Amino acid sequence: MKEQEEKSIERLRLASEMSEKYYHKPLVLTYSGGKDSDVMLRLAQKSGINFEIINNHTTVDAPCTVRYIREVFKGIERTGRKATILYPKLSMWQLIVKMGTPPSRISRYCCKELKEKNIPNRYIATGVRKAESSGRKDRTEFETRGKTKADAKHYDTEHTKSVFADAIKVQEEQGLKDNDVDVYDCNLITACKQNNDVIVNPIIDWSDSDIWDFIHDENMTINPIYEHFDRCGCILCPMSGYCQKMKQIDLFPQYKQMYINAFDKMIEKRKEKGLETSWKNGTDCFDWWIERYKHEVKGQLELDLK
């Protein structure tokens, strides 16, 4: 565990040094209120680096998660660091009406609009881990973001250390400014010098047990949502299982009604546009939406998204 911790701190320190040199701003930690974010935050604090922290408010997090994030950010601000909660232009309920269809496994517009908003022209740190999903198996310690997932570039720590050291050496030898772009540069250094989106994933290779062991060893306080669920996320996320959805409805019944209200408005908008819909009302749509991943009813994965 100690070796794992040291590797992650090394990644954070390297990213912080690159951020300060090329962006002339601190490394930005992205924070969700989940256990992985808390582990990354504790590692950043132990590393001694300067950092800022940002949360994307989704409008569908559990109330206890929202309160927890605010308390954590107050504590960070007391240390003199910048802690910012970013609010979306449209709430989940407004997005549903705008998109004209419920969010789903095959149409996860909510993540893109509410949770994964880019922080442009900054060097950012995330709590992404390969163990979280098969879709993250190709993620690495250091990355540059592309226009599409396929355009992203991936680098390990040793490569990053090497090209950063080379860039500094050439800069000194040629009397270059920090952000002068050299033809020899690796894409990672070029992206930094041009202040493009660069990412460090300090806990990318941590397992679930690594995370929990660290939390226990550090005697950390975490989000109380974990008293009920093994993950922290949006209420009634389409990626959640049926049993978890039912438990969330029991614990947070007001969210069910907010979804129903949004679906009512969504159906009215579809009718105004002349779009076909088989849902009678918001409740009918909600029941269909909740049941789809339990039964996988034929035809429900094919929805008119016009």
Helices and strands as residue ranges (DSSP letters): H 2-18, I 19-23, E 27-30, H 35-47, E 51-56, H 63-77, E 83-86, H 92-99, H 109-110, I 111-115, E 123-125, G 130-132, G 134-136, E 142-144, G 149-151, E 153-155, H 157-174, H 187-193, E 198-200, H 208-217, G 224-227, H 242-251, H 253-272, H 282-295
